[in-house]
């Protein structure tokens, strides 16, 4: 007799309760979409060791005592595929007849042969949620058999009884083979409803990340979550960045009018995760949401330097980017400023390169000098002129003169990078290679 009194505990997962003989209803209580998915996952991982031929053993602490995990749940006792003397005698190692718990274990088994045999034997008696999960199975034979059985079972229930399947259908609908299951359930019950979306969004823990993502997609698709609600999820979700980005992508797909741009920019200012900000900006750029002015404001004034630099790179690829060069040239970020300096010659403004020869950043100074030389100017002569008057010379001008030698002066070669010139010693002279050489013998 099934053990209906083995209810959920802190130490037994849904699959372990089923292994101990609990009925399916008690093992997955209260029967939400994520409970069925966790049951399927628990049984799959529990039976995988026998299928893969692994010997897995670990210890589990309960209170102040340590136990071998096989004392809690010995998955070697679960049904497995048993080869017979003849091919027709092969099959799962279950009882005759198999119990409901054994059939449920086999329907979720890691061995596709066991799953297929369970559907052949007890497909009509399999709970609808487990049949629905198998409709998205990775094995084609199991998948097709489950879809036939699910179609027949779904035709025998009314729309009200099929309603609880909506959340599970949405949960697995984004899997590789899950579209059929989602469409079959929605065709029976109608459109996506708010209770199913709220059930998915309420999934807890790290195991519920995929459920919450499915709820975000479904809610946005059915217009049950507007842009404000999606951005609120993106700001308040603290469990996983993928959930935040899912909400941002869904919000960006709603519309591209000015309020949508304003909402996104407000989110970019409020979000505390740099990784989320940069990924959200990349997605916004791929959807062409932001205007030239929006990107200019981000490049010049955003608090995150990664956002500033990505906005500057994207801005310079847009038509009409030359109109924003003056604001970029005045940006405090050296990378943003340098990106604009590198664009001046292409914008037919080589005369504006001179002020940036004395930029505080060596990288910007070098970029300005190279661009000036490519435009036909002489950076070294400019630096010499800047260093003539001791009253007006600046440290940046002196550094620039040291960084850019006279093109007509030959450069001393070194035998290897990083060699150091030997100090002067009486009776010894230093050659051009930087090595001390002895004077000729008399």
C-alpha positions as CSV (number, residue, x, y, z in Angstrom):
1,X,0.0,0.0,0.0
2,X,1.3,3.5,-0.9
3,X,2.6,5.5,2.0
4,X,0.3,8.5,1.9
5,X,1.6,9.8,5.3
6,X,5.1,10.6,4.0
7,X,4.6,14.3,3.5
8,X,7.2,16.9,2.4
9,X,10.0,17.3,4.9
10,X,13.2,19.2,5.1
11,X,15.4,16.2,4.4
12,X,13.5,14.3,1.7
13,X,13.0,15.7,-1.8
14,X,10.0,14.9,-4.0
15,X,11.8,12.1,-5.8
16,X,13.0,10.6,-2.5
17,X,9.5,10.5,-1.1
18,X,8.3,8.8,-4.2
19,X,11.2,6.3,-3.9
20,X,10.0,5.5,-0.3
21,X,6.6,4.6,-1.7
22,X,4.7,7.8,-1.2
23,X,1.8,8.5,-3.6
24,X,2.4,11.0,-6.4
25,X,-0.1,13.4,-4.9
26,X,1.7,13.5,-1.5
27,X,5.2,13.6,-3.1
28,X,4.4,16.8,-5.1
29,X,2.1,18.5,-2.6
30,X,0.8,21.2,-3.0
31,X,1.1,20.3,-6.7
32,X,2.3,23.6,-8.3
33,X,4.1,23.6,-11.6
34,X,7.5,23.8,-10.0
35,X,6.7,20.9,-7.7
36,X,6.2,18.6,-10.7
37,X,9.4,19.9,-12.4
38,X,11.4,19.2,-9.3
39,X,10.0,15.7,-9.0
40,X,11.0,15.0,-12.6
41,X,14.5,16.5,-12.0
42,X,15.0,14.6,-8.7
43,X,14.2,11.2,-10.2
44,X,16.2,11.9,-13.3
45,X,19.4,12.8,-11.3
46,X,18.8,10.0,-8.8
47,X,18.6,7.3,-11.4
48,X,21.3,8.8,-13.6
49,X,24.2,7.1,-11.7
50,X,23.0,3.6,-12.6
51,X,22.4,4.5,-16.2
52,X,25.8,6.2,-16.6
53,X,27.6,3.4,-14.6
54,X,28.7,5.8,-11.8
55,X,29.4,4.9,-8.2
56,X,28.3,7.9,-6.3
57,X,28.4,8.1,-2.5
58,X,28.2,11.2,-0.2
59,X,27.4,12.1,3.4
60,X,24.5,14.1,4.7
61,X,24.3,16.0,8.0
62,X,21.0,15.9,9.8
63,X,21.1,17.7,13.1
64,X,24.3,16.7,14.8
65,X,24.7,13.4,13.0
66,X,26.2,12.4,9.7
67,X,24.5,9.8,7.5
68,X,25.4,8.1,4.2
69,X,22.9,9.5,1.6
70,X,22.0,5.9,0.7
71,X,20.5,5.6,4.2
72,X,18.2,8.4,3.3
73,X,17.4,7.3,-0.2
74,X,19.1,4.4,-1.9
75,X,18.5,5.0,-5.6
76,X,19.9,1.6,-6.4
77,X,16.6,0.3,-5.3
78,X,14.7,2.3,-7.9
79,X,13.5,0.4,-11.0
80,X,16.0,0.0,-13.8
81,X,16.2,-1.5,-17.3
82,X,16.8,-5.2,-17.0
83,X,18.1,-7.2,-20.0
84,X,16.4,-10.5,-20.6
85,X,17.6,-13.7,-22.1
86,X,15.7,-12.8,-25.2
87,X,14.9,-9.3,-26.5
88,X,11.2,-9.7,-25.7
89,X,11.9,-10.4,-22.1
90,X,13.8,-7.1,-21.5
91,X,12.0,-4.5,-19.4
92,X,12.0,-2.4,-16.2
93,X,12.6,-4.2,-12.9
94,X,9.3,-3.3,-11.4
95,X,6.7,-5.4,-9.6
96,X,4.0,-7.4,-11.3
97,X,1.9,-5.4,-11.6
98,X,3.9,-2.2,-11.0
99,X,2.6,0.2,-8.3
100,X,1.7,3.8,-9.0
101,X,4.9,5.0,-7.3
102,X,7.0,2.7,-9.5
103,X,5.2,3.9,-12.7
104,X,5.8,7.5,-11.7
105,X,9.5,6.8,-11.0
106,X,9.8,5.1,-14.4
107,X,8.0,7.9,-16.2
108,X,10.7,10.3,-14.9
109,X,13.6,7.8,-15.2
110,X,17.0,8.8,-16.7
111,X,16.8,5.8,-19.1
112,X,14.7,6.5,-22.1
113,X,13.8,2.8,-22.4
114,X,12.3,2.8,-18.9
115,X,10.3,6.0,-19.7
116,X,9.0,4.5,-22.9
117,X,8.0,1.2,-21.1
118,X,6.3,3.1,-18.4
119,X,4.1,5.0,-20.9
120,X,3.4,1.7,-22.7
121,X,2.2,0.1,-19.5
122,X,0.5,2.8,-17.6
123,X,0.2,5.8,-20.0
124,X,-3.6,6.2,-19.4
125,X,-3.0,6.1,-15.6
126,X,-0.1,8.6,-15.6
127,X,-0.9,11.9,-14.0
128,X,-1.5,14.6,-16.6
129,X,1.4,16.8,-15.3
130,X,3.9,14.0,-15.8
131,X,2.5,13.3,-19.2
132,X,2.8,16.9,-20.1
133,X,6.5,16.9,-19.0
134,X,7.1,13.9,-21.2
135,X,5.5,15.8,-24.2
136,X,8.7,17.9,-24.1
137,X,11.0,14.8,-23.7
138,X,14.4,14.7,-25.5
139,X,13.8,11.2,-26.8
140,X,11.6,11.2,-29.9
141,X,9.8,7.8,-29.1
142,X,9.0,8.9,-25.6
143,X,7.8,12.3,-26.8
144,X,5.5,11.0,-29.5
145,X,4.0,8.4,-27.2
146,X,3.4,10.9,-24.5
147,X,1.7,13.4,-26.9
148,X,-0.7,10.7,-28.1
149,X,-1.6,9.8,-24.5
150,X,-1.9,13.4,-23.4
151,X,-4.1,14.3,-26.3
152,X,-6.5,11.5,-25.4
153,X,-6.5,12.4,-21.7
154,X,-6.9,16.1,-22.3
155,X,-9.9,15.5,-24.5
156,X,-11.6,13.8,-21.5
157,X,-11.4,16.7,-19.1
158,X,-13.1,20.1,-19.1
159,X,-11.4,23.4,-19.4
160,X,-11.7,24.0,-15.6
161,X,-9.8,20.8,-14.8
162,X,-7.2,21.6,-17.4
163,X,-6.6,25.1,-15.9
164,X,-4.0,24.0,-13.3
165,X,-1.9,22.7,-16.2
166,X,-1.4,26.2,-17.6
167,X,1.5,27.2,-15.4
168,X,3.3,23.9,-16.1
169,X,2.7,24.3,-19.8
170,X,4.2,27.8,-19.7
171,X,7.0,26.6,-17.6
172,X,8.2,24.0,-20.1
173,X,6.9,25.9,-23.2
174,X,10.3,27.5,-23.9
175,X,12.2,24.2,-23.9
176,X,13.5,22.8,-27.1
177,X,10.5,20.5,-27.6
178,X,8.1,22.3,-25.3
179,X,6.2,24.4,-27.8
180,X,3.7,21.6,-28.6
181,X,2.8,21.1,-25.0
182,X,2.2,24.8,-24.4
183,X,0.1,25.2,-27.5
184,X,-2.0,22.1,-26.7
185,X,-2.9,23.3,-23.2
186,X,-3.6,26.9,-24.2
187,X,-5.8,25.6,-27.1
188,X,-7.9,23.8,-24.5
189,X,-8.2,26.5,-21.8
190,X,-7.9,29.6,-23.9
191,X,-5.5,32.5,-23.4
192,X,-2.7,32.8,-20.8
193,X,-4.3,33.7,-17.5
194,X,-3.0,35.8,-14.6
195,X,-3.1,33.0,-11.9
196,X,-0.7,30.9,-14.0
197,X,1.7,33.8,-14.5
198,X,1.6,34.7,-10.8
199,X,2.3,31.1,-9.8
200,X,5.4,31.1,-11.9
201,X,6.6,34.4,-10.6
202,X,6.1,33.2,-7.0
203,X,8.5,30.3,-7.4
204,X,11.2,30.5,-4.7
205,X,14.9,29.7,-4.5
206,X,17.6,29.2,-7.1
207,X,15.7,26.2,-8.5
208,X,12.8,28.6,-9.4
209,X,14.9,30.9,-11.7
210,X,13.6,29.2,-14.9
211,X,10.0,29.3,-13.6
212,X,10.3,33.0,-12.9
213,X,11.8,33.6,-16.3
214,X,8.9,31.7,-17.9
215,X,6.5,33.8,-15.9
216,X,8.1,37.0,-17.1
217,X,8.0,35.9,-20.8
218,X,4.4,34.7,-20.6
219,X,3.2,37.7,-18.6
220,X,4.7,40.1,-21.2
221,X,3.4,38.2,-24.1
222,X,-0.2,38.2,-22.7
223,X,0.1,41.9,-21.7
224,X,-0.4,40.9,-18.1
225,X,2.9,42.7,-17.2
226,X,3.4,46.2,-18.4
227,X,6.8,48.0,-18.8
228,X,6.6,49.4,-15.2
229,X,6.0,46.0,-13.7
230,X,8.8,44.5,-15.8
231,X,11.3,47.2,-14.8
232,X,10.2,46.8,-11.2
233,X,11.1,43.1,-11.4
234,X,14.4,43.9,-13.0
235,X,15.3,46.2,-10.1
236,X,14.0,44.1,-7.2
237,X,15.0,40.6,-8.3
238,X,18.1,39.7,-6.2
239,X,18.5,36.0,-6.9
240,X,19.9,35.8,-10.4
241,X,21.0,38.3,-13.1
242,X,19.4,36.3,-15.8
243,X,16.0,37.0,-14.3
244,X,16.7,40.7,-14.3
245,X,17.8,40.7,-17.9
246,X,14.8,38.6,-18.9
247,X,12.6,41.4,-17.5
248,X,14.5,44.1,-19.3
249,X,14.3,42.3,-22.6
250,X,10.6,41.8,-22.2
251,X,10.2,45.5,-21.3
252,X,12.2,46.6,-24.3
253,X,9.9,44.5,-26.5
254,X,6.8,46.4,-25.5
255,X,7.3,49.7,-27.4
256,X,9.9,52.1,-28.7
257,X,8.1,55.5,-28.0
258,X,9.7,58.2,-25.9
259,X,8.2,57.1,-22.5
260,X,9.8,53.7,-23.2
261,X,13.2,55.3,-23.7
262,X,12.7,57.4,-20.6
263,X,11.8,54.3,-18.6
264,X,14.9,52.4,-19.8
265,X,17.2,55.3,-19.0
266,X,15.7,55.6,-15.5
267,X,16.3,51.9,-15.0
268,X,19.9,52.3,-16.2
269,X,20.4,55.0,-13.5
270,X,18.7,53.0,-10.7
271,X,20.2,49.5,-11.4
272,X,23.0,48.7,-9.0
273,X,24.6,45.8,-11.0
274,X,27.1,46.9,-13.5
275,X,26.8,43.6,-15.3
276,X,23.1,44.0,-15.7
277,X,23.5,47.6,-16.8
278,X,25.9,46.8,-19.6
279,X,23.9,43.7,-20.8
280,X,20.7,45.8,-20.8
281,X,22.4,48.5,-22.8
282,X,23.7,46.1,-25.4
283,X,20.2,44.7,-25.8
284,X,18.7,48.2,-26.1
285,X,21.3,49.0,-28.8
286,X,20.4,45.9,-30.7
287,X,16.7,47.1,-30.7
288,X,17.7,50.6,-31.8
289,X,15.8,52.1,-28.9
290,X,18.1,54.9,-27.9
291,X,18.6,58.1,-29.9
292,X,21.8,59.9,-30.7
293,X,21.1,62.4,-27.9
294,X,20.4,59.6,-25.4
295,X,23.7,57.9,-26.2
296,X,25.6,61.2,-26.0
297,X,24.2,61.9,-22.5
298,X,25.2,58.4,-21.4
299,X,28.7,58.7,-22.8
300,X,29.3,62.0,-21.2
301,X,27.6,61.8,-17.8
302,X,26.7,58.2,-16.7
303,X,28.3,57.1,-13.4
304,X,29.3,53.6,-14.8
305,X,32.4,53.9,-17.0
306,X,31.5,50.7,-18.8
307,X,28.2,52.3,-19.8
308,X,30.0,55.5,-20.9
309,X,32.4,53.7,-23.1
310,X,29.9,51.4,-24.7
311,X,27.6,54.3,-25.4
312,X,30.5,56.2,-27.0
313,X,31.5,53.3,-29.3
314,X,27.8,52.8,-30.3
315,X,27.3,56.6,-30.8
316,X,30.2,56.9,-33.3
317,X,28.7,54.2,-35.5
318,X,25.5,56.1,-36.0
319,X,24.7,58.5,-38.8
320,X,25.3,62.1,-37.7
321,X,27.7,61.2,-34.9
322,X,30.0,64.1,-35.9
323,X,27.5,66.5,-34.5
324,X,28.1,65.1,-31.0
325,X,31.9,65.3,-31.2
326,X,32.2,68.6,-29.2
327,X,30.4,67.1,-26.2
328,X,32.5,64.0,-26.4
329,X,35.7,66.0,-26.6
330,X,34.8,67.7,-23.3
331,X,34.0,64.4,-21.5
332,X,35.9,63.7,-18.3
333,X,36.4,60.0,-19.3
334,X,39.6,59.7,-21.2
335,X,38.4,56.8,-23.3
336,X,35.3,58.7,-24.4
337,X,37.4,61.8,-25.1
338,X,40.0,59.8,-27.0
339,X,37.3,58.1,-29.2
340,X,36.2,61.6,-30.3
341,X,39.8,62.7,-30.8
342,X,40.3,59.8,-33.1
343,X,37.3,60.9,-35.2
344,X,38.4,64.5,-35.8
345,X,40.5,63.9,-38.8
346,X,37.7,61.8,-40.5
347,X,35.3,64.6,-39.7
348,X,37.6,67.1,-41.6
349,X,38.6,68.9,-38.4
350,X,42.4,68.3,-38.1
351,X,42.9,71.8,-36.8
352,X,41.1,70.8,-33.6
353,X,43.7,68.2,-32.7
354,X,46.2,70.7,-31.4
355,X,44.6,71.3,-28.0
356,X,44.7,67.6,-27.2
357,X,48.5,67.4,-27.6
358,X,48.6,68.5,-24.0
359,X,45.7,66.3,-22.7
360,X,46.3,64.9,-19.2
361,X,46.0,61.4,-20.6
362,X,49.1,60.0,-22.3
363,X,46.9,57.8,-24.4
364,X,44.9,60.8,-25.7
365,X,48.1,62.8,-26.3
366,X,49.5,59.9,-28.4
367,X,46.3,59.6,-30.3
368,X,46.2,63.3,-31.1
369,X,49.8,63.3,-32.2
370,X,49.3,60.3,-34.5
371,X,46.3,61.9,-36.1
372,X,48.1,65.2,-36.5
373,X,51.0,63.4,-38.2
374,X,48.6,61.5,-40.5
375,X,47.1,64.9,-41.4
376,X,50.5,66.3,-42.5
377,X,51.4,68.1,-39.3
378,X,54.6,67.9,-37.2
379,X,53.8,66.9,-33.6
380,X,57.4,67.3,-32.5
381,X,57.6,70.9,-33.7
382,X,54.3,71.7,-32.0
383,X,55.7,70.3,-28.7
384,X,58.9,72.2,-29.0
385,X,56.9,75.4,-29.5
386,X,54.8,74.7,-26.5
387,X,57.9,74.2,-24.4
388,X,59.8,77.4,-25.4
389,X,58.4,79.8,-22.8
390,X,59.2,78.6,-19.2
391,X,56.3,80.8,-18.0
392,X,53.6,79.0,-20.0
393,X,54.9,75.5,-20.3
394,X,52.8,72.8,-18.8
395,X,53.7,69.3,-17.5
396,X,51.6,67.7,-20.2
397,X,53.6,69.6,-22.9
398,X,56.9,68.4,-21.4
399,X,55.6,64.8,-21.2
400,X,54.4,65.1,-24.8
401,X,57.8,66.3,-26.0
402,X,59.5,63.4,-24.2
403,X,57.1,61.0,-25.8
404,X,57.5,62.2,-29.3
405,X,61.1,62.6,-30.5
406,X,62.3,64.5,-33.6
407,X,61.7,62.4,-36.7
408,X,65.2,63.4,-38.0
409,X,67.1,62.1,-35.0
410,X,68.3,58.6,-35.3
411,X,67.2,56.3,-32.5
412,X,69.8,54.2,-30.7
413,X,69.1,50.5,-31.0
414,X,69.1,48.1,-28.0
415,X,70.2,44.5,-28.1
416,X,67.1,43.3,-26.2
417,X,64.0,44.9,-24.8
418,X,64.3,45.9,-21.1
419,X,68.1,46.1,-21.0
420,X,69.6,48.8,-18.7
421,X,72.4,51.1,-19.4
422,X,75.5,50.5,-17.3
423,X,76.5,53.3,-15.0
424,X,79.5,55.5,-15.9
425,X,82.8,54.4,-14.5
426,X,86.2,56.0,-15.0
427,X,88.2,54.5,-17.8
428,X,85.1,53.0,-19.4
429,X,82.8,54.4,-22.1
430,X,79.3,53.6,-23.0
431,X,78.5,52.7,-26.6
432,X,75.3,53.5,-28.5
433,X,73.8,50.2,-27.6
434,X,73.7,51.1,-24.0
435,X,76.4,48.6,-22.9
436,X,79.6,49.7,-21.2
437,X,82.7,49.0,-23.3
438,X,86.4,49.0,-22.3
439,X,88.8,51.4,-24.0
440,X,91.2,49.9,-26.5
441,X,94.4,48.3,-25.1
442,X,97.6,50.2,-25.7
